[in-house]
Amino acid sequence: MLRCKLKSSGLTLIELLVTLAILTILMALSIPSYSDYVHKNKLSNLTRQLVEALTITKQLAIVRGQRHYFNMQIDNTAINTFESCWVISHIEHCDCLTSHVLCQAQYGQVSAAITDIELIINRTSLSFSPLFGATNGASYQLSLGRFSTKVIVSTQGRIRVCMVRGESAIYGDC
């Protein structure tokens, strides 16, 4: 009588451990690039929202025939925490961190609180004139991780975006 030896097709413990070690190494190598990807996308989305809000403010001033303001507040009193927001209004000093009700009663676009992204601004209240959307000029720098964008509003009301740190397929270097 012939006996056939059947070989088991399962994995040995050593093969399983080697596979897990290789997967762990690959995951450890991919985490920094994934983190950069998330930071870049979060920064790009907020930059786009900021440019849209500035454009809306300019358009409202022209269409309604009255001065409109883009007000931004930053609260960085806590260590390593940044919270900021912006509001579009025809009231010059509308504070979106403390009084949403007053700002929304006048005109209703208040951004959600922005956290984790560091904002550096040179003017908290940007004024858009009804005459061609001329402004008093401002710049907004947004930073997260190793990426940083800058939104520049000229006195003629032109809005330009550029990269201060990092690389982007959307924005050129400053």
Buried (B, 14 or more C-beta within 10 A) or exposed (E): EEEEEEEEEEEEEEEEEEEEEEEEEEEEEEEEEEEBEEBBEBBBEBBBBBBEBBBBBBEBBBEEEEBBBBBBBBEEEEEEEBBBBBBBBBBEEBBBBEEBEBBBEEBEBBBEEBEBBBBEBEBBBBBBBBEEBBBEBBBBBBBBBEBBBBBBBEEEBEBBBBBBBBEBEEBEEB
